[in-house]
Amino acid sequence: MPRIALATYDPGAEPSKDRDLPVLVEALRAAGADAVAAPWDDPSLDWTGFDLVVIRSTWDYSWRAAEFLAWAHKVGTATRLANPPEVIRWNTDKRYLGDLAAADVPVVPTRYVAPGESPALPAEGEYVVKPTSGAGARYAARYTSDGRETARRHVARLHEEGLTAMIQPYLTAIDTTGERALQFFGGRLLHASRKRAVLSRETAYDAQKVAHPGLEPWQPTPAELAVAERALAAVPGDPALLYARVDLADTEDGRPCVMELELVEPNLFLFLHPGSVPRVVEALLEAARR
């Protein structure tokens, strides 16, 4: 009986936002595994007692990135962690987009502004400012040329938090064609989804956002699948990825490009794709028995 831990976050008195977690635990137990879900920062848990620890919904990690990376290294040294610690470290900093671009993967053009540097904001067109470490559109906002002073204050706030800022053109096609999320599990395409635009011009950077508005199933195009596979092939070290999500949007010429490559704790959206649960369980059991 393989022992599998699904690492999540501690919601406190509130219900967990991970709708997939109880479904996965139940399905794993029904398949013969000893499965539990536990907060990644639970000091009483002995992670070495598991055959496999799977990072699932550690959705508070970006507030405590150093602590989370130390935890991932410790667990990955003691037992099998998915995804591997070196992948987690690389993917928690969105400067990985530069690595993908260097590997000729189409990505949204990105400039980085580290603490102490002054931002060169676009003179025209819409753009986005967000941190290199974040999740759920935290500290992200969309600006026009009229909002330059607010954007500067936004960058200054990120720097006060010790965060590097990212400046990207806003891909206006998102407002019509949305963002597509291609999920991979066990090395194969699992399913795909599409959502509406997350950022509106009126939403402040420090406001709470709806991370996945208007989510719906999606059939990826051959072009989308090709870009996603190129992104996964460009992950340094050619690691064995148990899971991955590639978020895509269209450029002005209608071609898909990578918005984000989610290898840490992507929502699987199994509630939208219940038929994918058996494949996920099969892949988890196989990984635990290696």
N, C-alpha and C positions, 0 to 999 in steps of 0.2 A: 504494500500500500504506500505509494509515494506521498510524501508530505510536502504540500505546496502552500506558501504564504503569499497573499495578495496585499502588497503594501499600499496603504491609503493615507488619508489625513484624519486628524481628530476634529470632528465637527462641533465638539462641545455639546451644548444642550440642543443644538439644531439638528434636524435630520440630515443625513449625508446627501450631498448633491450627486453622488455617483449612483445612478439608477441601475447600472450594469453589475455592480459589485455583488449584491445578494443573489442575482441570477447565476453568476459565474460560480460562486461558492456552492450553491445548491447543485448545479450541473456537474461540478467536479466531484462532489461527494457521491452523487448518483452513479458516476463513472468509476467509483472505487478509490478515489483519492481522499487523503486526510487533508482537507483544505480549510484554511482560516483566512479572514481578512483582519489586518491589524495596522494601526498607525505606525508610520515609519519611525517616528520619534519616541515610541514607547520604550522607556529605559528598562522595563522588566522583561522584555521579550528576548529570548535566546534564538537569534536568527540562524545559528549554526545547526539547529535541530531540524532544519528543513532541507529537502533535496533541491528545492527550487524556490527562489524568492522573485516574484514578478512585480515590478513597479507598475501600479495601476493608476491610482488617483491621489498621488502625493501633491495635491493642487495648492499647497501652501509653500512649496519648496522655494519659489523664486524670492520670497521674503527672507529666506535663510539659506541662501545658495551655498555658502561655505560649509555650514553645518550639514546640509544635505549631501554635498559631495564627499565629505568625510565619512558619513554614514554609508554611502554607496561603495566607497573604497573598502571600508571595514567588512561589509557584508560580502562584497565580491571576492575578497581575499579568503573568507571563511567558508563560503559555499557558492553555489551557482546563482548569479544574479542576472536577470534579464530586464533590460538590455545590459551589456557589460559595462563596468565602471568607466572604462576609457571612452566609450561611446557617450555615456551620460555626461562626462566632463566636457567633451567637445560640443555636445548639443545644447547644454545649458546656457551657452553664450552665443547669441545670434550673429556674432561675427563669423560663424560658420558659413553664412551666405557668401562671404568673400572667397572661402575655399571652394564652394560649389561653382562660383563664377569663374574661378581660375581653372576649373576642370571642364569649362565650356558647357556648364548646365545653365539654361536660361533662368535667371532669377530677377526679381524686381531690383532695379538699380538702387544701391544703398551707400550712403556716406555715414561715417562714424565720427562722433564728436566726444572725445574723452574729457573727463573733468579737467578744468584748467584751459581747455581750448574754447575758442569762440566759434559759434555756429555760422556757417555761410548758408543762409536760407535762400531758397529759390526766389528769383525776382518775379516769376510769373507761374501760373498754373497752380493746381492744388497739390498739397504734399502732406505727408504724415510724419509726426515725431513720436517716437516711442523708445523704451529702453532696450538694451541688448539682453537684459535678463528680466523676463516678465511672462505672464500667462493671463489668459482671459481678457486681453486688451487692456491690462492694467497700465496706467500712465500712458495711454496711447490717445492721440487726438489728430484730427484732420483740419488743415488750415488752407486759407486762400491768402493772396498777397495782402489783404486788409488785416490779417491777423498776425502780422510779424511780431509785434510787441508781446502779444500773448504767447506766441511760439518761443520767443526768447526767454520769457519767464518760465515756460515749461521746461526748456533745456536746463535753465539754472536750477530748477527744482530737482531734476534728475541728478545733476551734478552734486547737489547738496546731499542726496541720498547715496552718493558714491557710485552712481550708475553712468555708464556710457550711453549717450543718446544716438539714435539712428534717425536719419532723415531720408525719406523715400518719396518719390512721386506717387501721388494717389492715382491708382489705376481706375479711371472713371468707368470702365466696363463692368466693374464690380456692381455698380448701381443697377445694371440691367441683366448681366449674366451671372452675378454672384460669385462666390468662392466655392471651389470643389475640393472635397477631402477624399483622397484615395487611401484606403486602409489596406495594409499588408499584414499578414500573420503567417508565421512558419514559412516565410520566403515566397508566398503567393498572394496575389490580389485577393482580398477577402470581400470587400464591398466598397461602395463609394456613396457619398452624400453631397448635397449642395445646400448652401445657406445664403441668406441675403446679406447685404452690407452691414457690418458691425458699427462702423463709425459714421456719424452724421456730422454736419458742420456745426450743429448747435451743441454737441456733447462736449463737456469740459474734460480735460485730460485726467482729472482726479475724480471724475464721476464713475460710478459703477456701471458697467456695460452688460448687455445681454450677449454672451459669447457666441451663441449659435442661433441667431434669429431665423425663423422660417425654414428650419432644417427639413430636408426631404431626401428620399432615395435618389440616386443618380446613376446613370449608365455612362461610365467614362468613355471618351472618344479615343481612337487609336493614338492621336497626338498627345492627349493628356497622359495616357498610359506610358507612352514613350518617354515623356519628360520625367515622370515619376520614377521610372526605372533608371534613367540616367542619374537622377539625384541620389538614389540609393546606391548605385554602383560607385559613386564618388565619395562615399563615407570613408574617411581615412582608415587604413589598416585592414580593409576588406573583412569586417567583423561579421559574425553570425548574428543577425538581427532576428529576434523572436517576433517583434512587432514594429510597425512604423506607420506613420500617417504623413502623406505629402499633400500640403495645401497649395492649391493652384488658383490663379486668376488670369484673365486675358489682358494682354497688352493692347495698345491702340490698333495694331494690325490684326488683332484677333487670335494671336498665338498664345498658348498657355505658358506661364512661367511660374516658378516656385515662389510662393509667398513665405512659407515656413516648412521646415522638415522636422516633424515631431517624433523624436526617438526616446523621450523621457517618460511622459505620462499622458499620452494622447487619449482623449475620450474615444472609445470604440463605437459608440452609438449603437450598441447591440439592441437597445429598445426600439430602434428604427429598423433593424435587420435581425429579427429573432432567428431566422434560418441560419445565421452565421455561428450561433452558439456551439453546435456540435463540432465545427471545424476548429474553433478556438480551444475547446476542451481537448480535442485530439492533439493539437499542437502543444498544449501545456503538458499533457501527460507524457508525450514523447520527449519533450525537453527535460522533464523531471527524471526520466529513466535513463538518461544518457550517462 
